[in-house]
Structures are given as structure tokens and as C-alpha cells.
């Protein structure tokens, strides 16, 4: 799923603000640095998710039989292949 840069920044702000509100968390860096690192982490996760999605879709497309996206068979295969790709990454 593609998320706009503004939405990723908003999520990063939310993460930094939420962490700042926790008594159990203390920052060794300023809040802006924390926000930037959260943004980088979110972008990395979204990039990996995109690769996993593309790999699962490619596996479905490479089937001998044409499987229509949205069909029950497609959904089952997508979940299976998606989970297989996630397991390959050790997540």
C-alpha cells in the first residue's frame, strides 16, 4: 500500500508524541530526531510490505490457470503467498 509522505510524517509525529507522553520513556535525543527515525522506520516497513505484496501477486500471476483478482481462490492464494514471503524474512 502506498502512503503519502504527509501521512507517514503524521504517523511519525504521533509515534514521537506518544513516546514522549510515556513516563517509562526518556529521550536521549531531541523529539525531532526521534520523529525522523520513526519516519525512516515506517518508510522501511512500507517498502518491505510493498515488496512482499508484489512477490505474492507475481506468484499468483505465474499460475498456469488465470485466477481473477478478488475471487475467493485469489484471496486464499494471496494470503498463503504473502505469509510465505513474510516467513522468508523471519518476521
N, C-alpha and C positions, 0 to 999 in steps of 0.2 A: 504494500500500500504506500502510495506516495503522499507525504505530508508536507505542507508548505513550510518554508523556513520560519515564517512568523509563528506558526503553530508549535514548531519544535522549540523556538525561543520561549514561547509562553509556557510550555511544559518545563523547560529548564528553569525558568523563574519560579514556577510552582514548586519544583523539587528543592531549589535553594531556600525558598521561603519556608517550606515545611520543615526542612532540616534545621533551619535557624530557630524555629519555634520549639524544637525539642530540647528539653533540659539535659538529656543524655548526650547531646551532640555539641561539640565545641569546634569552631573553625580555626585552623592554623593559617588560613589564607583569608583574603577578603571575600565578601559574598559574590562579587563579580567573577572572580577566578573560579569559585565553586560553580556558578551558573554556567560559565564557559565549558568547564569539564563535564558538567551534566549534559550540555548540548552536544558535545563531542561523543559522549557515550550513547546518547539517544540516536544520533545520526549513524553511528556504527551499527547499532542494533537494527535500525531500519534498513540499512544497506544489506546486512546479513539476511534479514527476513525477505527482502526482495529477491536475493539470490536463491533462497530456499524455495520461494514461490515459483520462480522461473524454472528451476530444476524439476519441480513436481509437475508443472504444466508441460514441460518438454517430454517427460516420461509418458504422460497421457497422450500427447500428440504423436509419439512414436509407436503407439499400438497399431497392430495390423488393422484392426477394426476401428472405424470412425466412432468416437464417443463424443456426443454433444455436451458442451459445457452447460451445466445446470441440471443435467439428468441425474438420477439417483446413482447410476453407475459411475458417472464422472465425479460426483461428490465423494463417493466411497474411495475411489482410486486416489483422488486428490489428497484426502486425509491420510491415507496409507503412505503415499509417496512423500508427502510433507513431513510426516512423522519419521519416516526413514531418513530423510535429509537432516532433520534435527538430531537424530541419534548419531549420525555420522560426525556431527560437530561436537558430540559429547554433552549436549545440553539436556 
